[in-house]
Amino acid sequence: MVDVNKVKEFYLKDYKEMLFPMETCRFLIDKSPELISDFIKNIEDASSTEFCFLPQESVCALKAKQHIRRTKKLDPIAEYYMYEMAYKNRSVFRKSSNPVRENFGYRFAKGSHIKIHDSYKEYNDKNEELNKQYKYFISFDVSSYFNSIYHHDLTNWFSGLNVKESEKQLFGRFMREINAGFSIDFMPHGIYPAKMIGSHFLSYIDHSSFIKSEHMIRFMDDFVIFSNSKDTLRKDFENIQKLLGQKALYINSNKSILFSKNKIPIESEIDKIKSGIMGEVVVSLGSGMGYDVYDEIVRQFTPKEIDQLAALADNDEVTDNEASLILDCISQHNPDFYTYIPKFIYRFPYLVKKIFHKCSEVNQYDELSIEFEKLLDSECFLNEYQLFWIAAITEEYLLESTSAGGILARLYEHKNSTTISKARVLEIPEQRFGMPQLRETHLRNGSSGWLSWASAVGMRKDSKQNRTYLLNYFSKASPINKLISDCIMAV
């Protein structure tokens, strides 16, 4: 019997790391994990034919250079299932026992999941250590890894693990139903359980006796192999490509680095720019001291220097950590950073989660809300990922600003808005700006989908009388509507 409170704890700790963290899912899983777990038991019961996993909404997050990360935004039932499945079977997601074939992260240790940032640092530290130990290396990753995994390969892999037969059957059904039977492009990105699966699915390469390099490390689908022999590396690189090819997976040739690294570290370039704003000034402390005292001063960045830093963030090879460092640098040395927030969301959308957290350092929220209105009124193309996170920023920081209502209306009516970006607006429990009437439209039309689910959760602070009246209509549309209604009425 799974401990639903432990599953909830696992979910809530990972919530802020998601690509599309929906309050609808968080609220329901936080308040009613037992209801959702029971709902999944009904799906597992073959006699309860009205219960099933639903096809999931396709969404697009953004990566560097405007490349999209196409994935699924899971509904509350499917999202909870992933965390429950991973927690139940956490013992099968093991660290490699071979000291020279190491995989990092995406598992449980000492009763809790390993934090991604901690394990990635451990991976990078090991990479630097091995670079000093061996003459040569080859680093590479799998092209469009999550989107390329074949459904039957994944379910066959899971069936080979030491898990209950009922778990195997439910896992296969989940993977099949969330994508309406389509066998690829079904794996959700950006949530820890999916990363656990993705990481351990590749463990067959770690165990291959045909790889002869002295050392190999792996973080998910990022590999580095080390040797003092180029020929050994060449042969292993070819063998690994063949092993990946058996699962219809291919290496990203644009990111492969063979034998040496010529890239100039972004940190060095940032340090050059930062050195230009550092200086010293003589501090006079009175006569008779016999020596001068120097105090370090720091001036603010000029627009030209900010452009230089932004150009570094636009580099093809910039890592997430480097891009975050650039953003930190600009925010620390510019008093008008708020004016750059909409510009950076437009220009560097893959940094939007970092920008969301940076908004906590801003004091000029009225001014920032006006800047967002300008961006939303412009002809600039905005992806659903950008619209989603602007809604999140608005809820967290801007609801008391003078332009809050205008931003919410513009987000909902934006020409590039999608079901998920609109749902992110509807789930905000706001009583002003015509939001209750907008939610009522979706609650009364007999639909079962993200717009009605988010509208229901957006009512969580309404009076009980108003909730009862509207949720009575909403709850009759489907079993998941009934579950959501029961959860909200219990609050």
Secondary structure, DSSP 8 states (H G I E B T S, - for coil): ---HHHHHHHHHHHGGGSSS--HHHHHHHHH-HHHHHHHHHHHH-TT-TT------EEEEEE-GGG-EEEEEE--HHHHHHHHHHHHHTGGGS---S-TTEEE-SSSEETTEE--HHHHHHHHHHHHHHHHHHSSEEEEEEBTTHHHH--HHHHHHHHHTSS--HHHHHHHHHHHHHTTTT-SSS----SSHHHHHHHHHHTHHHHT-TT---SEEEEETTEEEEEES-HHHHHHHHHHHHHHHHTTT--B-TTT-EES------HHHHHHHHHHTTEEEEEE---TT--S-EEEEEE----HHHHHHHHHHHT-TT--HHHHHHHHHHHHHT-TTGGGGHHHHHHH-GGGHHHHHHHGGG---HHHHHHHHHHHHHSS----HHHHHHHHHHIIIIITTSTTHHHHHHHHHH-TT--HHHHHHHHTS---STTHHHHHHHHHTTT--SHHHHHHHHHTTTS-HHHHHHHHHHHTTS-HHHHHHHHHHHT-
